[in-house]
Each structure stands twice: as structure tokens, then as C-alpha cells.
């Protein structure tokens, strides 16, 4: 186990490989057909299923809120090709713009980072997992998750996330990269579980989105509302949810989106367009590299 996670309970989540993954799907068409209207009960149900358990729990299980309670600073290690560091920066901008009360940004200072994103070649996934978690835990991770990308969090005794790691393959295809990046980075912020009974969330192995969908914006805005503190139980959260959900609806609504689309850190005033532009830049770069017309 790496030093950064020593003496800290570790939880992991991964996106497994399998026939359900549609790597050639078009992100914009999924955005156009996205469901955006949900009842309070649908949002509450998903929040309790996603935020209170873990896809793979290493250590004593605990159904409590886990979140960062300090600024999140992300350091990106880019080792594979194509170089996707600019796409990660656009995704971080998108997340920051759509989640109220979340101070998240990319940093060039490794020592200041409490969240590390490792961009690797697909063939190096197993080796990277072994180097981070050791052979025994790597075997457990492979057997339980069969991950094609992975996130892990380290929490302290008060359930505050203190470290997060995300591993992303850069050469598995554009859709797979964006799908993995959004899911794993959001899970590393505390939405750590996957649940197949919630059909509207990216935190479901049968659902691939490739962008930060409205339903999951609700879940992350609830999680990072200041009223919800690390370590809270389900019963404690239930008493706060009516007020917290109302606040989340104001932020996630179309009117709220217009109000914060130009907030500091929003990429060109429209993070969705920024991510789409990043995707287009990949295709343009590959055209140049292969000599395509």
C-alpha cells in the first residue's frame, strides 16, 4: 500500500470492462436525449445508494457521508499517449462550475495536491494498480472490479477524504476516456458506490454517459452542501434533505445554470462546450498525426 494511503481506510471504485460499453457512442447525442426532470424521491433514493456505501470496501464498512472538507487540488501525471491533460483540465472546470460549494482545481504543485490523476496506456493498468496497492490488494481489485479505470479514496477517522487517486487509460477511445474520467473523478469526490438499480446515474455499470449529467449534478450538489458534514449517518442526512435538495434544485436548474455558467473557473463561460471542444481537438490532432484529410 502506498505511503499516501497508510493508516487510512481505503475505498475503491472502478468501471469494469464488458460488452455493455459502447465506446463509439456519440456524447452529444446522449446529452440531447438525457432525462433532466426527476422527482425528489428519485434523487433521494440515488443519493442514499451512491453516497453511503462503496463498490469495494477495504477496511471496516460504514454508512456515513465521505467528502473533502478542504480545497481539492488535483495533480495530473501524464504518461500515456495521446496527451489528455487538457481534457482533464476541462473536465475539472466542468465539475467546479456545476457543483456549488466545491473548491476544486488542477495544480502544478505535487506537494499541494490531495488528489492525483494518473493518465496511462491501457496496457499498463494492471501494473499501475500493483505499484499503488501492492500485489495482494491488486489481485482483490482485479477479481472484484475487473477495472478498465479506477478510483480510490483515503479517509480519516472522521470520514473526511484526505487523499484520492484516479487511474485512467488514455488510449482506449475517446468516449471511454470521457466516460471513465467523469465517473472516476466524481467517485473520488465521495460518490463512491455503483448501483445497478438507479437507471439515471453514471454510477451504474450498465450506464455510460461521457459527460456530467443532470441527475449526477443533483447527487454531487447534495453531497457538497455545507449542511452535510463528513461522518453524518443516513438518519442525520434525512432530516436535512428537504432544505438541501431545494438548494440543489436552484443550482442545477436551467436558470441556475445560466447564473453560474460564467462563474470564475468556468471554461469560456460554457464548460460543456469546453469539453466538447477538447474532444474535437483530439480528433483534429489525430487527423494530423495519421495524415487523414
N, C-alpha and C positions, 0 to 999 in steps of 0.2 A: 504494500500500500504506500502511495507517495506521501512524503512528509506533509504536504499541504493538507491532507485529509487525516493525519494521525490524530487519534483520540477524539475524533468527531464522527458521529453516526453518519453513515453514508446511504443514500438512496439513489437508485439509478432508473433511467427510463430509456427505452430505445425504440426505434422503428425497425420492425423486422422485415426481412425480405420475403417475397412471396408473390403469387400470381395476381393478387388484388391491386398491386401497384401499377398505375397507368403512367409510365414515365413520359409518354408522348402526348399527354393531355395538355390542352391549352389553358393557361392560368386565367386569361381574360374571359374565356367562355364560362369558366367556373364562377368567376366573380359576377358575371352577368346573370347567372341562374341561381345565385346564392339566396337562401332564405334569410330574411333580415328581421322578421317580426316574430317575437317569442312572448309567451305568457310568463308571468312571474314564477309560476310553478315549474315551468320548463327550465328557466335559468337557475332557480334554486336547486333543482334536482341535479343538474350538471355540476354546479359548484361543489355540492357536498360529495359527489362521486369523484371529482377530479382533484380537489384540493386537500382531501383528508386521508388518502391512502397513497401507496406507492406501487408502481408496476413491479419493482423489485426492491424489497426492503432488506438491507444488510444491517442487522442490529435489531434492537427491541422495537416492535411496531408501536405506533402512537397516532391516534386520530386527532391531530391538532394542526392548527394553522402553521405553515412554514413559509417564511418570506424573508427577504432582505429588509432590514430596518435602517440601512445606511445607503449612501450613494453606491450604485453598481457601476464599476469600471471594468470594461471588457478589453482584454488584451488578445490580439489575434496573431496566431502563429501560422503562417502560410508556407507549407512545404510542398504541396502538390500543384499540378497544372491542370486546367487554367488557373490563373491567379484570381481568386474571388474575394479578395479583401474589400474591394469597393462595394461588392454586393452585400457583404456583411455590414458595412457602414450604413448602407441604405436601409437594410432591414432594422438595424438598431434605431435609426431615425424614425422609421415607421412605427416601431413599438413605442418609443418615447412619446410620439405625437398622439397615439391612440390610448395610452394608459395614463390616466391622471395620477398625480402624486408619486410617480415613479421617476427617480433621477437616475437615468441610465445613459452611458456614453462610452464610446471607444476611447481607449487611452494608448499612448505610445510608451508608457512607463510600466514595465512589467511589475515592478515592486509595488506600484499603486493599485494594481488590478486585484480584484476579488472574484473574477470571472474570466476564464480562459477558453477561447475557441480555437481548436486545432483543425486546420484545413489540411487534409491528407489525400493521398492517392487511395482509391478504393482497395487496392491490393494490400495496403498497409494497415487496414482496420484491425485485424486480429493482433498483429504485432504491437500496435499502439495501445490497445486495451491491456495487453500483458504488461507493457512497460509502465503503465499508470497504476494498475490494480494488482499486479502480481499474477502468477500462473494459476493459483487455486481460484481466486475470485474471477479471473478472466474466464476460466472454464465454466464457472457458475453463470456468468453473464451470457456466455455463448449458448449454453444449454437452455437458459430461461427465456432469453430475448431474441436470439439469433439476429443481432442488430446489424443494420447497414449504416446506422448512425446512432449516436449515444449521448446521453446527458447524465450527469451525476451531481448531486449536491451534498455538501457537508454542513451539518447544523450543529449548534452548540446545545447545552442543556436547557436553554430557554427557547429552543426551536427557532432561533434566528439563523438564517442561512448565512454562513460565513465564507464559503468557497463554492464555486460552481465550475464544472468542466463540461465542454461540449466537443464532440468529435464529429466532423462532417467530411464525407468524401466529396471531392471537387469534380471528379471525372465520371460520375455515374449518370450524367444527364442533367439538363437544366431544370426540368420540373422536379426531379428527385432532389436536387440540391436545395431549391427553394422550399419544397415541402418539408425536408429534413430540418433545414435551418430554422424555419419558423417554429415547428413543433418542439425541437430540442431546446432552443433558446428560451421559449416560453415555459417549458417544463422546468428548466434550470432556475427560473424565477420563482418557482413554487407550485405550479400547476403540474405536479409530478406524476399523476396517475393516468393510465389509459383505461377507458371503459367502453366496451362494445355496445352497451345499452343506451348510450347517448348518441343519437344519429347525426347531430348537428355540429359536433365538435371535431377539430383536428386531432384531439386526444382520444382517438378511436382508430385502431389499426386498419379498419375497413374503410376509412375516410381519408382521402388525400386532397388537400386544398391548394397549397402552394402560395398562400397569402394569408394575411391576418384577418380572418373572417369576423363578422359582427358578433356571432354567438360567443366566440372566444374573447372578444373585446369585453363583453359583459363579465365573463369569469375573471379576467385579469384586473378589471377595474374594481370589482368587488374585493378581490384579494388584496389590492394595494390601497384600498380606502383606509385612511388613518384610524378609523374606528376599530378595524380588525388588527389585533396585535399578535405577534408570534406567540404560539403556545395556547391560544384560545381553543376551547373544545367546541364541538358541534352545537351543544346546547347554548353556550355563550354567544355563538355567532347567530343562531336562530333568532335571538331576541333583538339583534341589531339589523337583521337583513331588510326589514321593510324600509328603513331610512337609507341604508347603504345602497339598496337596489334602486331606489328612486334617484339617488345621486348619480349612480352609474348610467341610468337611462338618460339623464340630462346630458351627460358627457358623450355617450355613444350615439345619440340620436342625430339625424341629419343636420338639425340646427346646431347642435353641439359640435359636430364635426366641422361645420363651416367656421365656427368661432375659434377652434383651436388648430385648424389646418395651417395657419400662419404663425403658430407659436414658435418661440425660439427653438431651434433644432430641427424644425420640420424641413424636410428636404425640398427646396424650391417651392414651398407652400403646399405641396401635394405629395405625400410620401408614397401613395400608391403609384403615381406616375413615375416617381423616382426609381422604385423597384422595377417597374416595367421598363424604364429606360436602361437600367442596369442589365436587364435580361437581353434587351435589344443589342446592347454593346457587346455582349458575349458573342452573339450570332455574327455581328459585324467583324469582330476580331477573328473569329474562326474562319469567316469567309476569306479574310486577308491571308490567314495562315495557310489555308489549303488552296488558295488561288481560285476560289469559286467566284463566279460572276453574278 
